[in-house]
Every structure is written in structure tokens, then in C-alpha cells.
Amino acid sequence: MPIYAYRCCQCGAEFEKLVLSAAKADQVTCPACQAEQVERRPALFGLGASASSGAVDRSCAPAVGGG
């Protein structure tokens, strides 16, 4: 059961979520504003970089596809 880091593309909130299956990792909503457009982020401990090093891109990619 991995813990994924996310960033909301609408309000910018950053949060972590315990996801029970990989299929549900893309079905997460923002706990702050309930937006469905969130971006899964790499965990900082997995990158070997600190949060202040700037190694993580902080921009949300535009939505692709439809639904």
C-alpha cells in the first residue's frame, strides 16, 4: 500500500494519500477544495533531494484526454 504525494492543480494544496491499489492512484481528489485535477508527485525521499533544493517541478501539467 504505497503513499503517494499529490499537488492540486486548482488550489495548489500539497498532500499525501495512502492508496490501496495502483488503479485508484489516479482517482484522488484534493482534500482542501475537492478538485479532481491533481498531479501525482514523486516522493522526496525517493529522489534523494530536499524540499528546498528545487529538484521537484512545481507546475501542474495541463489536462490531457477527456472524461
Biopython code that builds the backbone (N, CA, C, O; Angstrom):
import numpy as np
from Bio.PDB.StructureBuilder import StructureBuilder

atoms = [
    (1, "MET", "N", (0.839, -1.176, 0.000)),
    (1, "MET", "CA", (0.000, 0.000, 0.000)),
    (1, "MET", "C", (0.888, 1.244, 0.000)),
    (1, "MET", "O", (1.333, 1.691, 1.057)),
    (2, "PRO", "N", (1.139, 1.788, -1.154)),
    (2, "PRO", "CA", (2.027, 2.951, -1.224)),
    (2, "PRO", "C", (1.342, 4.241, -0.811)),
    (2, "PRO", "O", (0.128, 4.398, -0.941)),
    (3, "ILE", "N", (2.153, 5.155, -0.310)),
    (3, "ILE", "CA", (1.687, 6.506, -0.029)),
    (3, "ILE", "C", (2.178, 7.381, -1.162)),
    (3, "ILE", "O", (3.378, 7.446, -1.429)),
    (4, "TYR", "N", (1.256, 8.055, -1.828)),
    (4, "TYR", "CA", (1.599, 8.935, -2.934)),
    (4, "TYR", "C", (1.504, 10.384, -2.482)),
    (4, "TYR", "O", (0.668, 10.730, -1.647)),
    (5, "ALA", "N", (2.359, 11.221, -3.035)),
    (5, "ALA", "CA", (2.292, 12.663, -2.809)),
    (5, "ALA", "C", (1.564, 13.278, -3.992)),
    (5, "ALA", "O", (1.765, 12.861, -5.133)),
    (6, "TYR", "N", (0.717, 14.271, -3.725)),
    (6, "TYR", "CA", (-0.076, 14.921, -4.761)),
    (6, "TYR", "C", (0.001, 16.430, -4.602)),
    (6, "TYR", "O", (0.315, 16.943, -3.528)),
    (7, "ARG", "N", (-0.294, 17.136, -5.695)),
    (7, "ARG", "CA", (-0.449, 18.592, -5.685)),
    (7, "ARG", "C", (-1.700, 18.908, -6.477)),
    (7, "ARG", "O", (-1.879, 18.423, -7.593)),
    (8, "CYS", "N", (-2.568, 19.727, -5.894)),
    (8, "CYS", "CA", (-3.806, 20.116, -6.552)),
    (8, "CYS", "C", (-3.506, 21.170, -7.611)),
    (8, "CYS", "O", (-2.842, 22.168, -7.329)),
    (9, "CYS", "N", (-3.991, 20.951, -8.816)),
    (9, "CYS", "CA", (-3.787, 21.899, -9.911)),
    (9, "CYS", "C", (-4.722, 23.097, -9.796)),
    (9, "CYS", "O", (-4.510, 24.104, -10.471)),
    (10, "GLN", "N", (-5.741, 23.012, -8.964)),
    (10, "GLN", "CA", (-6.691, 24.111, -8.820)),
    (10, "GLN", "C", (-6.284, 25.058, -7.690)),
    (10, "GLN", "O", (-6.195, 26.266, -7.905)),
    (11, "CYS", "N", (-6.035, 24.526, -6.486)),
    (11, "CYS", "CA", (-5.739, 25.400, -5.350)),
    (11, "CYS", "C", (-4.277, 25.356, -4.916)),
    (11, "CYS", "O", (-3.852, 26.177, -4.103)),
    (12, "GLY", "N", (-3.493, 24.401, -5.451)),
    (12, "GLY", "CA", (-2.073, 24.317, -5.124)),
    (12, "GLY", "C", (-1.752, 23.558, -3.854)),
    (12, "GLY", "O", (-0.584, 23.470, -3.475)),
    (13, "ALA", "N", (-2.753, 23.007, -3.186)),
    (13, "ALA", "CA", (-2.519, 22.255, -1.953)),
    (13, "ALA", "C", (-1.661, 21.027, -2.239)),
    (13, "ALA", "O", (-1.840, 20.358, -3.256)),
    (14, "GLU", "N", (-0.733, 20.739, -1.337)),
    (14, "GLU", "CA", (0.082, 19.538, -1.442)),
    (14, "GLU", "C", (-0.320, 18.605, -0.314)),
    (14, "GLU", "O", (-0.466, 19.026, 0.833)),
    (15, "PHE", "N", (-0.499, 17.328, -0.653)),
    (15, "PHE", "CA", (-0.959, 16.359, 0.332)),
    (15, "PHE", "C", (-0.475, 14.974, -0.029)),
    (15, "PHE", "O", (-0.028, 14.732, -1.150)),
    (16, "GLU", "N", (-0.568, 14.062, 0.931)),
    (16, "GLU", "CA", (-0.210, 12.666, 0.717)),
    (16, "GLU", "C", (-1.446, 11.816, 0.930)),
    (16, "GLU", "O", (-2.339, 12.172, 1.699)),
    (17, "LYS", "N", (-1.487, 10.684, 0.234)),
    (17, "LYS", "CA", (-2.662, 9.808, 0.322)),
    (17, "LYS", "C", (-2.195, 8.356, 0.272)),
    (17, "LYS", "O", (-1.407, 7.980, -0.595)),
    (18, "LEU", "N", (-2.678, 7.557, 1.192)),
    (18, "LEU", "CA", (-2.449, 6.124, 1.180)),
    (18, "LEU", "C", (-3.411, 5.525, 0.171)),
    (18, "LEU", "O", (-4.626, 5.661, 0.316)),
    (19, "VAL", "N", (-2.883, 4.864, -0.851)),
    (19, "VAL", "CA", (-3.707, 4.330, -1.935)),
    (19, "VAL", "C", (-3.654, 2.806, -1.868)),
    (19, "VAL", "O", (-2.578, 2.208, -1.864)),
    (20, "LEU", "N", (-4.829, 2.192, -1.817)),
    (20, "LEU", "CA", (-4.906, 0.746, -1.640)),
    (20, "LEU", "C", (-4.574, -0.037, -2.902)),
    (20, "LEU", "O", (-4.149, -1.189, -2.810)),
    (21, "SER", "N", (-4.757, 0.559, -4.080)),
    (21, "SER", "CA", (-4.391, -0.124, -5.319)),
    (21, "SER", "C", (-3.902, 0.906, -6.327)),
    (21, "SER", "O", (-4.320, 2.063, -6.294)),
    (22, "ALA", "N", (-3.020, 0.483, -7.221)),
    (22, "ALA", "CA", (-2.472, 1.396, -8.225)),
    (22, "ALA", "C", (-3.561, 1.947, -9.135)),
    (22, "ALA", "O", (-3.443, 3.068, -9.630)),
    (23, "ALA", "N", (-4.606, 1.185, -9.359)),
    (23, "ALA", "CA", (-5.704, 1.637, -10.218)),
    (23, "ALA", "C", (-6.428, 2.841, -9.615)),
    (23, "ALA", "O", (-6.982, 3.659, -10.349)),
    (24, "LYS", "N", (-6.429, 2.956, -8.293)),
    (24, "LYS", "CA", (-7.113, 4.069, -7.637)),
    (24, "LYS", "C", (-6.207, 5.272, -7.417)),
    (24, "LYS", "O", (-6.668, 6.301, -6.924)),
    (25, "ALA", "N", (-4.934, 5.169, -7.769)),
    (25, "ALA", "CA", (-3.994, 6.270, -7.569)),
    (25, "ALA", "C", (-4.345, 7.476, -8.424)),
    (25, "ALA", "O", (-3.958, 8.597, -8.094)),
    (26, "ASP", "N", (-5.070, 7.269, -9.515)),
    (26, "ASP", "CA", (-5.473, 8.363, -10.386)),
    (26, "ASP", "C", (-6.890, 8.856, -10.094)),
    (26, "ASP", "O", (-7.408, 9.703, -10.822)),
    (27, "GLN", "N", (-7.521, 8.339, -9.043)),
    (27, "GLN", "CA", (-8.890, 8.711, -8.699)),
    (27, "GLN", "C", (-8.933, 9.483, -7.385)),
    (27, "GLN", "O", (-9.877, 9.338, -6.608)),
    (28, "VAL", "N", (-7.927, 10.293, -7.138)),
    (28, "VAL", "CA", (-7.805, 11.028, -5.883)),
    (28, "VAL", "C", (-8.334, 12.443, -6.070)),
    (28, "VAL", "O", (-8.119, 13.057, -7.115)),
    (29, "THR", "N", (-9.024, 12.960, -5.063)),
    (29, "THR", "CA", (-9.476, 14.346, -5.087)),
    (29, "THR", "C", (-8.751, 15.137, -3.998)),
    (29, "THR", "O", (-8.292, 14.573, -3.005)),
    (30, "CYS", "N", (-8.658, 16.430, -4.198)),
    (30, "CYS", "CA", (-7.991, 17.319, -3.259)),
    (30, "CYS", "C", (-8.799, 17.407, -1.963)),
    (30, "CYS", "O", (-10.002, 17.664, -2.016)),
    (31, "PRO", "N", (-8.175, 17.202, -0.808)),
    (31, "PRO", "CA", (-8.919, 17.312, 0.448)),
    (31, "PRO", "C", (-9.271, 18.760, 0.804)),
    (31, "PRO", "O", (-10.165, 18.990, 1.618)),
    (32, "ALA", "N", (-8.588, 19.726, 0.212)),
    (32, "ALA", "CA", (-8.854, 21.138, 0.530)),
    (32, "ALA", "C", (-10.021, 21.704, -0.269)),
    (32, "ALA", "O", (-10.883, 22.383, 0.290)),
    (33, "CYS", "N", (-10.056, 21.429, -1.583)),
    (33, "CYS", "CA", (-11.093, 22.048, -2.425)),
    (33, "CYS", "C", (-11.936, 21.031, -3.189)),
    (33, "CYS", "O", (-12.846, 21.417, -3.923)),
    (34, "GLN", "N", (-11.653, 19.751, -3.030)),
    (34, "GLN", "CA", (-12.386, 18.654, -3.669)),
    (34, "GLN", "C", (-12.201, 18.579, -5.182)),
    (34, "GLN", "O", (-12.950, 17.871, -5.855)),
    (35, "ALA", "N", (-11.224, 19.290, -5.727)),
    (35, "ALA", "CA", (-10.964, 19.238, -7.166)),
    (35, "ALA", "C", (-10.459, 17.851, -7.549)),
    (35, "ALA", "O", (-9.775, 17.189, -6.767)),
    (36, "GLU", "N", (-10.802, 17.424, -8.753)),
    (36, "GLU", "CA", (-10.361, 16.127, -9.248)),
    (36, "GLU", "C", (-9.069, 16.233, -10.051)),
    (36, "GLU", "O", (-8.448, 15.215, -10.355)),
    (37, "GLN", "N", (-8.660, 17.442, -10.396)),
    (37, "GLN", "CA", (-7.439, 17.627, -11.177)),
    (37, "GLN", "C", (-6.250, 17.775, -10.229)),
    (37, "GLN", "O", (-5.881, 18.881, -9.834)),
    (38, "VAL", "N", (-5.664, 16.635, -9.876)),
    (38, "VAL", "CA", (-4.486, 16.608, -9.019)),
    (38, "VAL", "C", (-3.358, 15.926, -9.766)),
    (38, "VAL", "O", (-3.589, 15.091, -10.641)),
    (39, "GLU", "N", (-2.150, 16.284, -9.415)),
    (39, "GLU", "CA", (-0.966, 15.731, -10.064)),
    (39, "GLU", "C", (-0.211, 14.879, -9.057)),
    (39, "GLU", "O", (0.118, 15.345, -7.966)),
    (40, "ARG", "N", (0.060, 13.647, -9.413)),
    (40, "ARG", "CA", (0.834, 12.781, -8.537)),
    (40, "ARG", "C", (2.279, 13.215, -8.605)),
    (40, "ARG", "O", (2.829, 13.390, -9.693)),
    (41, "ARG", "N", (2.893, 13.389, -7.460)),
    (41, "ARG", "CA", (4.255, 13.895, -7.357)),
    (41, "ARG", "C", (5.188, 12.784, -6.888)),
    (41, "ARG", "O", (4.760, 11.888, -6.160)),
    (42, "PRO", "N", (6.438, 12.827, -7.290)),
    (42, "PRO", "CA", (7.396, 11.865, -6.739)),
    (42, "PRO", "C", (7.659, 12.184, -5.277)),
    (42, "PRO", "O", (7.705, 13.352, -4.889)),
    (43, "ALA", "N", (7.829, 11.157, -4.475)),
    (43, "ALA", "CA", (8.133, 11.367, -3.061)),
    (43, "ALA", "C", (9.560, 11.888, -2.943)),
    (43, "ALA", "O", (10.462, 11.379, -3.608)),
    (44, "LEU", "N", (9.769, 12.896, -2.104)),
    (44, "LEU", "CA", (11.099, 13.486, -1.966)),
    (44, "LEU", "C", (12.117, 12.495, -1.428)),
    (44, "LEU", "O", (13.289, 12.556, -1.801)),
    (45, "PHE", "N", (11.690, 11.571, -0.549)),
    (45, "PHE", "CA", (12.652, 10.598, -0.025)),
    (45, "PHE", "C", (13.110, 9.645, -1.117)),
    (45, "PHE", "O", (14.181, 9.049, -1.006)),
    (46, "GLY", "N", (12.324, 9.495, -2.158)),
    (46, "GLY", "CA", (12.704, 8.633, -3.274)),
    (46, "GLY", "C", (13.637, 9.313, -4.261)),
    (46, "GLY", "O", (14.285, 8.641, -5.063)),
    (47, "LEU", "N", (13.712, 10.628, -4.211)),
    (47, "LEU", "CA", (14.563, 11.377, -5.136)),
    (47, "LEU", "C", (15.946, 11.643, -4.573)),
    (47, "LEU", "O", (16.881, 11.919, -5.324)),
    (48, "GLY", "N", (16.083, 11.563, -3.257)),
    (48, "GLY", "CA", (17.359, 11.883, -2.650)),
    (48, "GLY", "C", (17.623, 13.380, -2.644)),
    (48, "GLY", "O", (18.781, 13.798, -2.637)),
    (49, "ALA", "N", (16.574, 14.194, -2.647)),
    (49, "ALA", "CA", (16.715, 15.647, -2.645)),
    (49, "ALA", "C", (15.851, 16.226, -1.541)),
    (49, "ALA", "O", (14.845, 15.632, -1.152)),
    (50, "SER", "N", (16.241, 17.377, -1.042)),
    (50, "SER", "CA", (15.435, 18.031, -0.027)),
    (50, "SER", "C", (14.381, 18.902, -0.687)),
    (50, "SER", "O", (14.500, 19.248, -1.862)),
    (51, "ALA", "N", (13.363, 19.253, 0.057)),
    (51, "ALA", "CA", (12.282, 20.075, -0.488)),
    (51, "ALA", "C", (12.774, 21.453, -0.893)),
    (51, "ALA", "O", (12.196, 22.079, -1.782)),
    (52, "SER", "N", (13.820, 21.929, -0.262)),
    (52, "SER", "CA", (14.310, 23.268, -0.568)),
    (52, "SER", "C", (15.315, 23.291, -1.708)),
    (52, "SER", "O", (15.758, 24.367, -2.111)),
    (53, "SER", "N", (15.684, 22.133, -2.237)),
    (53, "SER", "CA", (16.701, 22.098, -3.290)),
    (53, "SER", "C", (16.162, 22.488, -4.655)),
    (53, "SER", "O", (16.935, 22.780, -5.567)),
    (54, "GLY", "N", (14.828, 22.496, -4.807)),
    (54, "GLY", "CA", (14.229, 22.861, -6.087)),
    (54, "GLY", "C", (14.281, 21.743, -7.110)),
    (54, "GLY", "O", (14.081, 21.995, -8.298)),
    (55, "ALA", "N", (14.545, 20.507, -6.682)),
    (55, "ALA", "CA", (14.685, 19.387, -7.607)),
    (55, "ALA", "C", (13.346, 18.904, -8.151)),
    (55, "ALA", "O", (13.315, 18.155, -9.128)),
    (56, "VAL", "N", (12.246, 19.314, -7.541)),
    (56, "VAL", "CA", (10.933, 18.847, -7.960)),
    (56, "VAL", "C", (10.231, 19.951, -8.732)),
    (56, "VAL", "O", (10.152, 21.087, -8.264)),
    (57, "ASP", "N", (9.724, 19.624, -9.908)),
    (57, "ASP", "CA", (8.963, 20.576, -10.715)),
    (57, "ASP", "C", (7.657, 20.885, -10.008)),
    (57, "ASP", "O", (6.944, 19.957, -9.627)),
    (58, "ARG", "N", (7.318, 22.145, -9.818)),
    (58, "ARG", "CA", (6.121, 22.541, -9.087)),
    (58, "ARG", "C", (4.962, 22.937, -9.987)),
    (58, "ARG", "O", (3.995, 23.516, -9.492)),
    (59, "SER", "N", (5.008, 22.654, -11.280)),
    (59, "SER", "CA", (3.923, 23.055, -12.169)),
    (59, "SER", "C", (3.007, 21.884, -12.469)),
    (59, "SER", "O", (3.456, 20.742, -12.564)),
    (60, "CYS", "N", (1.735, 22.167, -12.615)),
    (60, "CYS", "CA", (0.768, 21.134, -12.994)),
    (60, "CYS", "C", (0.734, 21.053, -14.523)),
    (60, "CYS", "O", (0.708, 22.068, -15.220)),
    (61, "ALA", "N", (0.736, 19.863, -15.000)),
    (61, "ALA", "CA", (0.637, 19.655, -16.448)),
    (61, "ALA", "C", (-0.813, 19.892, -16.858)),
    (61, "ALA", "O", (-1.722, 19.608, -16.078)),
    (62, "PRO", "N", (-1.047, 20.402, -18.056)),
    (62, "PRO", "CA", (-2.423, 20.596, -18.500)),
    (62, "PRO", "C", (-3.131, 19.255, -18.639)),
    (62, "PRO", "O", (-2.506, 18.238, -18.942)),
    (63, "ALA", "N", (-4.423, 19.267, -18.417)),
    (63, "ALA", "CA", (-5.214, 18.049, -18.526)),
    (63, "ALA", "C", (-5.193, 17.551, -19.964)),
    (63, "ALA", "O", (-5.340, 18.331, -20.906)),
    (64, "VAL", "N", (-5.008, 16.248, -20.122)),
    (64, "VAL", "CA", (-4.970, 15.640, -21.446)),
    (64, "VAL", "C", (-6.067, 14.595, -21.494)),
    (64, "VAL", "O", (-6.308, 13.896, -20.510)),
    (65, "GLY", "N", (-6.710, 14.488, -22.598)),
    (65, "GLY", "CA", (-7.771, 13.492, -22.748)),
    (65, "GLY", "C", (-9.094, 14.073, -22.344)),
    (65, "GLY", "O", (-9.235, 15.284, -22.174)),
    (66, "GLY", "N", (-10.034, 13.227, -22.195)),
    (66, "GLY", "CA", (-11.374, 13.706, -21.849)),
    (66, "GLY", "C", (-12.050, 12.766, -20.902)),
    (66, "GLY", "O", (-11.595, 11.646, -20.670)),
    (67, "GLY", "N", (-13.106, 13.222, -20.377)),
    (67, "GLY", "CA", (-13.792, 12.354, -19.453)),
    (67, "GLY", "C", (-15.086, 12.915, -19.021)),
    (67, "GLY", "O", (-15.796, 12.294, -18.230)),
]
sb = StructureBuilder()
sb.init_structure("model")
sb.init_model(0)
sb.init_chain("A")
sb.init_seg("    ")
for serial, (resi, resn, name, xyz) in enumerate(atoms, 1):
    if name == "N":
        sb.init_residue(resn, " ", resi, " ")
    sb.init_atom(name, np.array(xyz, "f"), 0.0, 1.0, " ", f" {name:<3s}", serial, name[0])
structure = sb.get_structure()
